[in-house]
């Protein structure tokens, strides 16, 4: 076989092995009825890797053993909760697919440049999908094509932040091509456009908090009047730019008006309903703090509390439902799986930072803590792990972060 044919086959094999990432970032959130393809593809690729790299992955697994053990513990516990409490199995099932793929996937296949390009491609597609959904199909908010605005906004925001950090890492190492510059600019603009068109306040807040974190880091690392003035000017421009966007301005003013109504005991608004859902979730959690409550128990408690006037009537559509949703993943975990479930979810959302905490690369550590902060804020306003797309996306980011750590370590050596 000549060299050119061999290179073609090697590239085709590499594309097949890494194809689950393309499906996650480019297809699942943008194409209707496509998420079921992921479970089939990822298991097929994992089986191929197990056979094709059978002499490599047993040694490669030594580096992955701690992550695999923690993953198995989390998956086992939530499957147990699904069995005991008839809970939602999307979280452990999706994690299981990703974990099997992670175990057999050769770590050398994942590098910083690949992660940047595939995530930036995701940001590019998110923007096109959002524009098509709002301006062509006429949806009020972006995200309804394949899911709904909340998980879609999480996906768009994650692509925006992750592509920015990864671009910085490859730019710093001199690994950027002109195409990468162009891809980054298009991805940043389009993914932020997608976030704006979803009109999801939690994502606005989480992205803003990450920007504040980065600004604080820059200022405290090398404090100077010039840098302080530059950061102040940046935020003035930022507020001016986003304040001129009707969707952003209207959502902020609407939230403020809703908060003002709380003084009159008026909670019949999107933020007010969330607060009442959170309070009700803590109350229900106290009934069975260790192992959580079944769906039937939740519905029974809610109906009883509504009848006696403890809970407001407007919570009924959210909680007397086949899948009660408390719009806060941490409270959701308390209700469904008890204190242990909450601790495991907290461990899971801390994973981006825990994976990179020992790295000597400051940019990588900032990437990890920023993604953890972004996820914590988003999960505080919505039960995002009830959607298997977001679980798959988050776990894919963890695999990429692990691969980037190994890639940076190889460069340092």
C-alpha positions as CSV (number, residue, x, y, z in Angstrom):
1,X,0.0,0.0,0.0
2,X,1.5,3.4,-1.0
3,X,1.9,6.2,1.6
4,X,-1.0,8.4,0.4
5,X,-3.5,5.5,0.6
6,X,-2.2,4.6,4.0
7,X,-2.6,8.2,5.2
8,X,-6.2,8.2,3.9
9,X,-7.0,5.1,5.8
10,X,-5.4,6.4,9.0
11,X,-7.4,9.6,8.8
12,X,-10.6,7.8,8.1
13,X,-10.0,5.5,11.1
14,X,-9.3,8.5,13.3
15,X,-12.5,10.2,12.1
16,X,-14.5,7.1,12.9
17,X,-12.9,6.8,16.4
18,X,-13.6,10.4,17.2
19,X,-17.0,10.6,15.5
20,X,-19.0,10.5,18.8
21,X,-17.6,14.0,19.6
22,X,-18.8,15.3,16.2
23,X,-22.2,13.9,16.9
24,X,-22.4,15.5,20.3
25,X,-21.2,19.0,19.4
26,X,-22.6,19.3,15.8
27,X,-25.7,17.1,15.6
28,X,-27.5,16.2,18.8
29,X,-28.6,19.7,19.8
30,X,-29.3,20.9,16.3
31,X,-31.0,18.0,14.5
32,X,-34.4,16.7,15.6
33,X,-34.6,13.1,16.9
34,X,-30.9,12.6,16.6
35,X,-29.9,11.9,20.2
36,X,-30.7,8.2,20.0
37,X,-28.0,7.9,17.4
38,X,-25.4,8.7,20.0
39,X,-25.9,5.6,22.1
40,X,-25.6,3.3,19.1
41,X,-22.6,5.1,17.6
42,X,-20.6,5.4,20.8
43,X,-21.0,1.7,21.7
44,X,-20.1,0.7,18.2
45,X,-16.9,2.9,18.3
46,X,-16.1,1.6,21.8
47,X,-16.3,-2.0,20.7
48,X,-14.1,-1.2,17.7
49,X,-11.5,0.5,19.9
50,X,-11.6,-2.4,22.4
51,X,-10.7,-4.8,19.5
52,X,-8.5,-2.6,17.4
53,X,-6.4,-1.2,20.3
54,X,-6.6,-4.3,22.6
55,X,-2.8,-4.2,23.2
56,X,-2.9,-0.5,24.1
57,X,-6.0,0.2,26.2
58,X,-5.1,-2.0,29.2
59,X,-2.0,0.2,29.8
60,X,-3.9,3.3,28.9
61,X,-6.5,2.4,31.5
62,X,-4.0,2.7,34.3
63,X,-4.1,6.5,33.8
64,X,-7.9,6.4,33.7
65,X,-8.4,4.1,36.6
66,X,-9.3,6.7,39.3
67,X,-11.8,8.5,36.9
68,X,-13.3,5.1,35.9
69,X,-13.8,4.0,39.5
70,X,-15.4,7.3,40.5
71,X,-17.6,7.1,37.4
72,X,-18.7,3.5,38.2
73,X,-19.6,4.6,41.8
74,X,-21.7,7.5,40.5
75,X,-23.4,5.4,37.8
76,X,-24.1,2.5,40.2
77,X,-25.6,4.8,42.8
78,X,-28.0,6.6,40.4
79,X,-29.0,3.3,38.8
80,X,-29.8,2.1,42.4
81,X,-31.9,5.2,42.9
82,X,-33.7,4.6,39.6
83,X,-34.5,1.1,40.8
84,X,-35.6,2.2,44.3
85,X,-37.3,5.5,43.6
86,X,-38.4,5.0,39.9
87,X,-36.1,8.0,39.2
88,X,-34.8,9.4,35.9
89,X,-32.2,7.0,34.4
90,X,-30.9,9.5,31.8
91,X,-28.0,10.5,34.0
92,X,-26.5,7.1,34.8
93,X,-27.3,5.6,31.4
94,X,-25.7,8.4,29.5
95,X,-22.7,8.4,31.8
96,X,-22.3,4.7,31.3
97,X,-22.1,5.1,27.5
98,X,-19.5,7.8,27.8
99,X,-17.5,5.9,30.4
100,X,-17.3,2.7,28.2
101,X,-16.1,4.9,25.3
102,X,-13.6,6.7,27.5
103,X,-12.1,3.5,28.8
104,X,-11.3,2.1,25.3
105,X,-10.6,5.4,23.5
106,X,-6.8,5.8,23.2
107,X,-5.8,9.0,25.1
108,X,-3.3,10.0,22.4
109,X,-6.3,10.6,20.0
110,X,-7.4,13.6,22.0
111,X,-5.3,16.7,21.8
112,X,-5.9,20.4,22.4
113,X,-6.1,21.3,18.7
114,X,-8.8,18.7,18.0
115,X,-10.8,19.7,21.1
116,X,-10.7,23.4,20.0
117,X,-11.8,22.6,16.5
118,X,-14.7,20.3,17.3
119,X,-16.0,22.5,20.1
120,X,-15.7,25.6,17.9
121,X,-17.6,23.7,15.2
122,X,-20.3,23.1,17.8
123,X,-20.4,26.8,18.5
124,X,-20.7,27.5,14.8
125,X,-23.6,25.1,14.3
126,X,-25.4,26.3,17.5
127,X,-25.5,29.9,16.1
128,X,-26.7,28.7,12.6
129,X,-29.4,26.6,14.3
130,X,-30.5,29.4,16.5
131,X,-30.7,31.9,13.7
132,X,-32.6,29.4,11.5
133,X,-35.0,28.5,14.3
134,X,-35.9,32.1,15.3
135,X,-35.7,34.0,11.9
136,X,-36.7,31.3,9.5
137,X,-39.0,29.0,11.4
138,X,-40.4,31.8,13.6
139,X,-39.8,30.3,17.1
140,X,-39.9,32.9,19.9
141,X,-36.7,31.5,21.4
142,X,-33.9,29.4,19.9
143,X,-33.5,25.8,20.9
144,X,-36.9,24.3,19.9
145,X,-35.6,22.5,16.8
146,X,-34.1,19.5,18.7
147,X,-34.8,20.1,22.4
148,X,-35.8,23.3,24.2
149,X,-34.1,26.6,25.0
150,X,-32.7,25.6,28.3
151,X,-30.4,22.7,27.3
152,X,-29.7,24.4,24.0
153,X,-28.5,27.5,25.8
154,X,-26.3,25.4,28.1
155,X,-24.7,23.8,25.0
156,X,-24.2,27.2,23.3
157,X,-22.7,28.8,26.4
158,X,-20.4,25.8,27.0
159,X,-19.1,26.0,23.4
160,X,-18.6,29.7,23.7
161,X,-16.4,29.4,26.9
162,X,-14.6,26.2,26.0
163,X,-13.6,27.3,22.5
164,X,-12.2,30.6,24.0
165,X,-10.0,28.8,26.5
166,X,-8.8,26.2,24.1
167,X,-8.0,28.9,21.5
168,X,-5.9,30.6,24.1
169,X,-4.0,27.4,24.8
170,X,-3.2,26.6,21.2
171,X,-2.4,30.2,20.4
172,X,0.0,30.4,23.3
173,X,1.8,27.2,22.1
174,X,2.0,28.6,18.5
175,X,-0.3,25.9,17.1
176,X,-2.9,28.2,15.5
177,X,-3.4,28.3,11.8
178,X,-5.2,31.1,9.9
179,X,-8.2,28.7,9.7
180,X,-8.2,28.4,13.4
181,X,-8.4,32.2,13.9
182,X,-11.3,32.4,11.5
183,X,-13.1,29.4,13.1
184,X,-12.7,30.9,16.6
185,X,-14.1,34.3,15.6
186,X,-17.1,32.7,13.8
187,X,-17.7,30.3,16.6
188,X,-17.5,33.0,19.3
189,X,-19.9,35.3,17.5
190,X,-22.4,32.6,16.5
191,X,-22.4,30.7,19.9
192,X,-23.0,34.0,21.8
193,X,-25.8,34.9,19.3
194,X,-27.3,31.5,20.1
195,X,-27.2,32.2,23.9
196,X,-28.9,35.6,23.3
197,X,-31.6,34.1,21.1
198,X,-32.4,31.4,23.7
199,X,-33.2,34.3,26.2
200,X,-32.1,32.0,29.1
201,X,-31.1,34.2,32.0
202,X,-29.1,31.5,33.8
203,X,-26.7,31.2,30.9
204,X,-26.4,35.0,30.7
205,X,-25.5,35.0,34.4
206,X,-23.1,32.1,34.2
207,X,-21.1,33.5,31.3
208,X,-21.0,36.9,33.0
209,X,-19.7,35.4,36.2
210,X,-16.9,33.5,34.3
211,X,-15.9,36.8,32.7
212,X,-15.8,38.4,36.1
213,X,-13.7,35.6,37.4
214,X,-11.2,36.0,34.6
215,X,-11.1,39.8,35.0
216,X,-10.4,39.3,38.8
217,X,-7.6,36.9,38.0
218,X,-6.0,39.2,35.5
219,X,-6.2,42.1,37.9
220,X,-4.8,40.3,41.0
221,X,-2.1,38.4,39.1
222,X,-0.5,41.6,37.8
223,X,-2.2,44.6,39.4
224,X,-1.7,47.9,37.7
225,X,-3.8,51.1,37.1
226,X,-3.6,50.6,33.4
227,X,-5.0,47.0,33.7
228,X,-7.7,48.2,36.1
229,X,-8.8,50.9,33.7
230,X,-8.8,48.4,30.7
231,X,-11.0,46.1,32.7
232,X,-13.4,48.9,33.6
233,X,-13.6,50.0,30.0
234,X,-14.2,46.4,28.9
235,X,-17.2,46.1,31.2
236,X,-18.6,49.5,30.2
237,X,-18.4,48.4,26.6
238,X,-19.9,45.0,27.5
239,X,-22.9,46.4,29.3
240,X,-23.5,49.0,26.6
241,X,-23.3,46.4,23.9
242,X,-25.6,43.8,25.6
243,X,-27.9,46.6,26.9
244,X,-28.6,47.5,23.3
245,X,-29.8,44.0,22.5
246,X,-33.6,43.9,23.1
247,X,-33.7,40.2,24.1
248,X,-31.1,40.7,26.8
249,X,-32.4,44.0,28.1
250,X,-36.0,42.8,28.2
251,X,-35.1,39.6,30.1
252,X,-33.1,41.6,32.7
253,X,-35.8,44.1,33.3
254,X,-38.4,41.4,33.4
255,X,-36.5,39.5,36.1
256,X,-36.1,42.7,38.1
257,X,-39.9,43.4,37.9
258,X,-40.6,39.8,39.0
259,X,-38.4,40.2,42.0
260,X,-40.1,43.5,43.0
261,X,-43.5,41.6,43.1
262,X,-42.2,39.3,45.8
263,X,-42.9,42.0,48.4
264,X,-46.6,41.6,47.5
265,X,-46.3,37.8,47.9
266,X,-46.8,37.5,44.1
267,X,-44.7,34.5,42.9
268,X,-46.6,33.7,39.7
269,X,-43.7,34.4,37.4
270,X,-40.8,32.3,36.0
271,X,-38.4,33.3,38.8
272,X,-41.1,33.3,41.5
273,X,-42.2,29.8,40.5
274,X,-38.6,28.6,40.7
275,X,-38.2,30.0,44.2
276,X,-41.4,28.2,45.3
277,X,-40.2,25.0,43.6
278,X,-36.9,25.2,45.5
279,X,-38.7,25.7,48.8
280,X,-41.1,22.8,48.2
281,X,-38.1,20.6,47.1
282,X,-36.3,21.2,50.4
283,X,-39.6,20.5,52.3
284,X,-40.1,17.2,50.4
285,X,-36.5,16.2,50.8
286,X,-36.9,16.4,54.6
287,X,-39.4,13.5,54.4
288,X,-36.7,11.1,53.3
289,X,-33.3,12.8,53.6
290,X,-31.0,9.7,53.1
291,X,-32.4,7.8,50.1
292,X,-34.7,10.4,48.5
293,X,-38.3,10.0,47.4
294,X,-40.0,8.1,44.6
295,X,-42.1,10.0,42.0
296,X,-45.3,8.7,43.6
297,X,-44.2,9.9,47.0
298,X,-43.4,13.3,45.5
299,X,-46.8,13.6,43.8
300,X,-48.6,12.4,47.0
301,X,-46.8,14.9,49.2
302,X,-47.3,17.8,46.7
303,X,-51.1,17.1,46.4
304,X,-51.4,16.9,50.2
305,X,-49.5,20.2,50.7
306,X,-51.5,22.0,48.0
307,X,-54.8,20.8,49.5
308,X,-53.7,22.2,52.9
309,X,-52.4,25.4,51.4
310,X,-48.8,24.8,52.3
311,X,-47.8,24.8,48.6
312,X,-49.3,27.2,46.0
313,X,-51.6,25.7,43.4
314,X,-49.4,26.9,40.5
315,X,-46.8,24.3,41.4
316,X,-49.1,21.4,40.4
317,X,-48.2,21.3,36.7
318,X,-44.5,21.1,37.6
319,X,-44.6,18.5,40.4
320,X,-47.8,16.4,39.9
321,X,-46.2,15.1,36.8
322,X,-44.6,11.8,35.5
323,X,-41.2,13.6,35.9
324,X,-41.4,16.2,38.7
325,X,-39.0,19.1,37.9
326,X,-37.7,21.4,40.6
327,X,-35.7,23.5,38.2
328,X,-32.6,23.2,40.3
329,X,-30.4,20.1,39.9
330,X,-29.0,20.2,43.4
331,X,-32.5,20.2,45.0
332,X,-33.6,17.7,42.4
333,X,-30.9,15.4,43.5
334,X,-31.8,15.9,47.1
335,X,-35.4,15.0,46.5
336,X,-34.7,12.1,44.1
337,X,-31.6,10.5,45.7
338,X,-31.0,12.1,49.1
339,X,-27.8,13.5,50.6
340,X,-25.5,11.0,48.9
341,X,-27.0,11.8,45.5
342,X,-26.3,15.5,46.2
343,X,-22.7,14.8,47.2
344,X,-22.1,12.8,44.0
345,X,-23.6,15.5,41.8
346,X,-21.4,18.1,43.5
347,X,-18.4,15.8,42.9
348,X,-19.4,15.5,39.2
349,X,-19.7,19.2,38.6
350,X,-16.4,19.8,40.4
351,X,-14.7,17.3,38.0
352,X,-13.6,19.9,35.4
353,X,-11.5,21.6,38.0
354,X,-10.4,18.5,39.8
355,X,-9.0,17.0,36.5
356,X,-6.7,20.0,35.9
357,X,-5.9,21.1,39.5
358,X,-2.4,19.6,39.4
359,X,-1.5,21.0,35.9
360,X,1.3,23.5,35.7
361,X,-0.6,25.3,32.9
362,X,-2.5,28.3,34.4
363,X,-4.7,28.5,31.3
364,X,-5.8,24.9,31.7
365,X,-6.6,25.4,35.4
366,X,-8.6,28.5,34.6
367,X,-10.5,26.5,32.0
368,X,-11.4,23.9,34.5
369,X,-12.6,26.2,37.3
370,X,-14.5,28.3,34.7
371,X,-16.4,25.3,33.3
372,X,-17.2,24.2,36.9
373,X,-18.5,27.6,37.8
374,X,-20.5,27.8,34.5
375,X,-22.1,24.4,35.2
376,X,-22.9,25.1,38.9
377,X,-24.7,28.4,38.1
378,X,-26.7,26.8,35.2
379,X,-27.6,23.8,37.4
380,X,-28.8,26.1,40.2
381,X,-31.6,27.4,38.0
382,X,-32.6,24.3,36.0
383,X,-32.4,20.5,36.5
384,X,-30.2,20.1,33.4
385,X,-29.2,16.5,34.2
386,X,-32.8,15.4,33.5
387,X,-31.8,15.9,29.8
388,X,-29.5,13.2,28.5
389,X,-28.1,15.6,25.9
390,X,-26.6,17.8,28.6
391,X,-25.2,14.8,30.5
392,X,-23.5,13.6,27.3
393,X,-22.2,17.0,26.5
394,X,-20.8,17.5,30.0
395,X,-19.2,14.1,30.1
396,X,-17.7,14.7,26.6
397,X,-16.1,18.0,28.0
398,X,-14.6,15.9,30.8
399,X,-13.0,13.5,28.4
400,X,-11.6,16.4,26.4
401,X,-10.3,18.1,29.5
402,X,-8.5,14.8,30.5
403,X,-7.0,14.6,27.0
404,X,-5.9,18.2,27.1
405,X,-4.2,17.6,30.4
406,X,-2.2,14.7,28.9
407,X,-1.5,16.8,25.8
408,X,-0.1,19.7,27.8
409,X,1.9,17.2,30.0
410,X,3.5,15.7,26.9
411,X,4.5,19.2,25.6
412,X,6.1,20.0,29.0
413,X,8.1,16.9,28.9
